[in-house]
Amino acid sequence: MLHRAIRAVRRVLVMSASSVSRRDLISVGIAIGSAAALGGEAEARSYSGEVPWIPGEADAPTPIAPGPFQFLTPDEATFLDAAVSRLIPADDHGGGAKEAGVTTFLDRQLAGPFGKGSRWYMQGPWKKGESTQGYQSRLSPAELYRAAIKDIDAHCAEKFSGKKFSQLTAEQQDQTLKDLEQGHLKLKDSDGKTFFTVFLQNTVEGFFSDPIYGGNRDMIGWKLIGFPGARYDYRPYVKQHGKKLNLPPVGLKGRPGWNPNT
């Protein structure tokens, strides 16, 4: 279902040189929900003998807090701040992807197993794949981001009198992203269309993921679409079809009203 929702978002985002309408984003946001807390990857382990943990202790994920970047250089972070702001801009409804901390989310993902493609088959043979086969690049996601950002800034500098992507007008940034999406922008060391596809998907994931993974800061994404979050019990609301719940969103750590450290 998530893949279908992402494709719906792709049809909405960057399909013209004008700013993206958040009303269009809302129309597909419900289908994405919380993006299944996409920042983490589950690992199955087998245990035998004694219980391998201390009673009363939970193996909770470590919350990601804003701070020094683990993968991105300052120039790369500036590029991503500008680019995610065009994919999901701030408006009267609230903050956009930049305000939601999506760049921090991307940084932590690229610094981890996803960025390395550690659970993917990344060896040859290197034949041209079909669009239905998913990610086909020889580069890991982290390598793709690094190469593509460098290539895009070089393209912008050549086309716009030495300006980097982050220094362009909003209209110029939108057109550059549109050219990437449609495969019109040929990059030196990376495939622009592949990068745009991955980058858009990761941006949406960061905007709607649980805040524990660094994005969706202050639950901006969830508040935008009215998603109540990771609540313990939905039974009282199961039969309230078509009704607005008006429930404040709750993340894996709770919410500020319950926990001042959330």
Residue pairs with C-beta under 8 A, 6 or more apart in sequence:
1 31
2 32
2 35
2 36
4 31
5 28
5 31
5 32
6 32
6 200
6 201
6 204
8 28
8 31
9 25
9 28
9 32
9 200
9 204
10 181
10 197
10 200
12 20
12 21
12 24
12 25
12 27
12 28
13 20
13 25
13 87
13 88
13 200
14 20
14 86
14 87
14 174
14 177
14 178
14 181
14 196
14 200
15 178
15 181
16 174
16 178
17 171
17 174
17 175
17 178
18 171
18 174
19 86
19 89
19 170
19 174
20 86
20 87
20 88
20 89
22 88
22 89
22 91
22 93
22 96
22 224
25 88
25 224
26 93
26 224
26 225
29 208
29 221
29 224
29 225
30 225
30 226
30 227
32 204
32 208
32 225
33 208
33 227
34 208
34 209
34 210
34 222
34 227
34 229
34 230
35 204
35 205
35 207
35 208
35 209
37 209
37 210
37 212
37 213
37 230
37 252
38 205
38 209
38 213
39 64
39 105
39 108
39 109
39 205
39 206
39 209
39 210
39 212
39 213
39 214
39 215
40 61
40 213
41 113
41 114
41 119
53 59
60 252
61 212
61 213
61 252
63 211
63 212
63 253
64 104
64 105
64 108
64 212
64 213
64 214
65 214
66 101
66 104
66 214
69 77
69 104
69 107
70 107
70 108
70 111
71 107
71 108
71 110
71 111
71 115
71 142
72 80
72 103
72 106
72 107
72 110
75 149
75 153
75 164
76 145
76 146
76 149
77 103
77 107
78 164
78 166
79 149
79 152
79 153
79 164
79 165
79 166
80 102
80 103
80 106
80 149
81 98
81 103
81 166
82 165
82 166
82 173
83 165
83 173
83 177
83 199
84 96
84 97
84 98
84 102
84 103
84 106
84 203
84 206
85 96
85 97
85 98
86 170
86 173
86 174
86 177
87 97
87 177
87 200
87 203
88 96
88 97
88 100
88 102
88 203
88 204
88 207
89 96
89 97
90 96
90 98
90 99
93 224
94 220
94 223
94 224
95 217
95 218
95 220
96 220
97 203
97 206
97 207
99 217
99 220
100 206
100 207
100 215
100 216
100 217
100 218
100 220
100 221
101 206
101 214
101 215
101 216
101 217
102 203
102 206
102 207
102 215
104 214
104 215
105 202
105 205
105 206
105 209
105 213
105 214
105 215
105 216
106 145
106 202
106 203
106 206
107 214
108 213
108 214
109 115
109 141
109 202
109 206
110 141
110 142
110 145
111 142
113 119
114 141
115 140
115 141
115 142
115 145
116 140
116 141
116 142
117 140
117 141
117 142
120 135
120 140
122 138
122 140
126 138
128 136
129 136
135 141
135 194
135 198
136 194
137 144
137 190
137 191
137 194
139 147
139 190
141 198
144 190
144 194
144 195
144 198
145 195
145 198
145 199
147 187
147 189
147 190
148 187
148 190
148 191
148 192
148 195
148 199
150 189
151 187
151 188
151 189
151 190
151 192
152 165
152 176
152 180
152 185
152 187
152 192
153 164
153 165
154 188
155 176
155 185
155 187
156 163
156 164
156 165
156 167
156 168
156 172
156 176
157 163
157 164
160 167
160 168
160 172
165 173
165 176
168 176
176 185
177 196
179 185
179 192
180 192
180 193
180 195
180 196
181 193
181 196
181 197
181 200
182 193
183 192
183 193
185 192
186 192
187 195
205 215
206 213
206 214
206 215
206 216
207 215
207 216
207 220
207 221
208 215
208 216
208 221
208 222
208 225
208 227
209 215
209 216
209 221
210 216
210 229
210 230
210 251
210 252
211 217
211 218
211 219
211 251
211 253
212 251
212 252
212 253
215 221
216 222
219 229
219 249
219 251
219 255
221 227
222 228
222 229
222 249
223 249
226 244
226 245
227 249
228 234
228 245
228 247
228 248
228 249
228 250
229 249
229 250
229 251
229 255
230 250
230 251
230 252
231 247
231 250
237 245
237 247
248 255
248 257
249 255
250 258
251 262
253 259
253 262
254 262
255 262
256 262
